[in-house]
Amino acid sequence: MSAINQGKIMIASDIHGSAHWCEKLVRAFEKEKPQKLLLLGDLLYHGPRNPLPDEYSPKRVAELLNSLKTHILCVRGNCDAEVDQMLLEFPVLADYAVLLAGEKTLFATHGHLFGPENPPALCPGELLLNGHFHVPCHKQLPGGILYVNCGSVALPKDGTPHSYALFDGGELLWKDLDGNIFDRLAL
């Protein structure tokens, strides 16, 4: 378990090798100035069911993310593989991470192993963070678990924006990659 004492955590997922959208994410990171960037997988490869994203360049995405390596915490997505670790200078192969952020426990995983239909054993009030479905949302699950999906950086679905979430202690914000808030939740 990692502890994050104070400060914001930027949560993003599903870059899928898009240098265009990863550059926008890096700019948003620089503007937001969070303590950590929590990546929820699917970083370099577009996946066989997805179209090629804008400016598909896994090597460029690796370079961009490596520039933030001291700030990144990451879990593996279903499109991530051991070969990706050869390009990335931060660990990417854990299936989940448990973080203590102030008073909140965050269970971070991509969504293909644990998700809203099959959550891990969590206590009431704890947060399950996912990407994978490419649609930003939040909802209460049975047992008082809060489910949070940050959406997708590169390949959003259902007409949702290219997005990330921002955890700031008592509040979660969902923002598009231009920094516009489109949803918020008090914790």
N, C-alpha and C positions, 0 to 999 in steps of 0.2 A: 504494500500500500504506500502510495506517495502522498505527502502532505503539501498543500499549497496554502501558505499562511494568509496572505492578503493579496489583493489585486484581481484583475480580470483574467478570465480564461476565454480565449477565442476557440470555438469548436467548429471544425469544418470536415467535410467528407467528400468523397467521390470526385476527385480532380480528373481522374481517368486519362492522364497524359496530356491534358490541354495546357500548353504553355500560355496561351492567351488568358485563360481564366485563372491560372496559377499566378500570373503577374498581377492581376487585379487583386487576388487574395493577399499577396505579399504587400501591395500598396495599402490595402485595408489594415493589415497587421501593423504596418508602420504608423498609420494614422491612429489606430485604436490604442497602441502601446500596451497590450496585455502582458501579464507575467508569463503566460504559457500559451502555446498554440497546440491544442489537442486535435490530432488528426484521426479520424475514424475509418481509415482505410480506403482502398481502391485509388491509389496514388498515381501509378504510372501506366497501367494497361487499360485500354478501353473496354475490354471484355467482348466475348463473341456475340452477345445479344444487343450491344449498344452500337450506335453509329460512331464513326470517327468524330471526335470533338474538334472544335475550332483549334487550329494550329497544333495538331497532334505532334508532340515532340517529347517523349518520355525522358530523354537525356537532358533537355532544357528544364523540364519540371524538376528533375533530380538536382540540377544546379541551383535552381531557385530555392528549393526546400533546404538544401544543404547550407545555404547562406543564413538560415534561421535555426540551425541544428541545436544550438544551446537553449533554445526556447521550446523545442518540439517534444511532445509526448505523442506516441502513435500506437495504434493497434492495427492488426492485419485485417484487410478486407478479403472478400472471396475472389477478387481479381489480382491480389498481391501474391508474389511467389518468392522463393528463396533467392532467385537471381536478382530481384529488385534490391535486396540488401547489399549486393555488390556495388550498386551505384549510390546508395543512400548512406549518409554518415551519422545516422541515428537509428536506434532499434525499431523495426517495423513488423516483427513476426509474432508478437504476442496476440493471442485471441481476445484478450480483454485486459483492462487495467482498472484498479479500484483506487480512487483518489479521495482524499479528505480535503475538502475546500471549505475552510472555516468550520461551520457547524454541519455542513452537508456532506453526505457520502455520495459520490458519483461512480456509477458502474459504467465504464466506457467500453463499447464493443461495436463492431461494424453493423451487425443486424442479421447476418445470415446464420449465426449460431444461437443468439439470444435476441429476442425482439418482443413486440407487444403480445404476440400469440404464444410465446414460449419464454417468459422472462426468467432470469436467474432467481435464486432464493434471496430476496432482499427484504429489508424491514420497512415498515410504514415510514413515509417521508423521504426515503432514499430515491435517487434519480437513476433511471436507465437511459443512457445516451446512445443513440444510433444514428447511422447514415443509411446506406444500402437501398432504401426505398425511394430516395431522390425527391421526397416531398416533406417540407418542413411542417412540423406539427407538435402538439403536446396534448396529453390526455392522462387522466387518472386511470390506473390499472387496478384490478382487484388486489386487496391487501394494502392499499394506500401507497403503492409505488407510483411515482410520477414518470411517465414515458416522455422523452424529448427526442425529436428528430431534427437535426440541423439543416436538412435539405441537401442539395448537391451544389458544389462549386461549378462544375462544368456541364452536367447533363440533367437539369431539373425536369421533373415530370408534372403533368396535370396543370400546366400553365403557371406554375410557381416560379419565382425569380431565382437566379443564380444566387446562392445564399450561404450564410454562416450564422451561428448563434454566438452570443456573448453572455457568459455567466459572470455576474458581478455581485457575488454574495447574496443579497436579498432579491435579486431580479435576474430574469433571463430575457434577453432581447434577440429577436430574429431580424437580420439586416440583409439587404441585397448588397452586392459587391461595390456599390457606390456609397454605401454607408447609410442608406435610408432604412429606418425602422418600419417593418410591416407587421410585427406582432410583438407582444411583451407579456410577461407573466411574473407576478410577484410571488416570491417563494416564502 
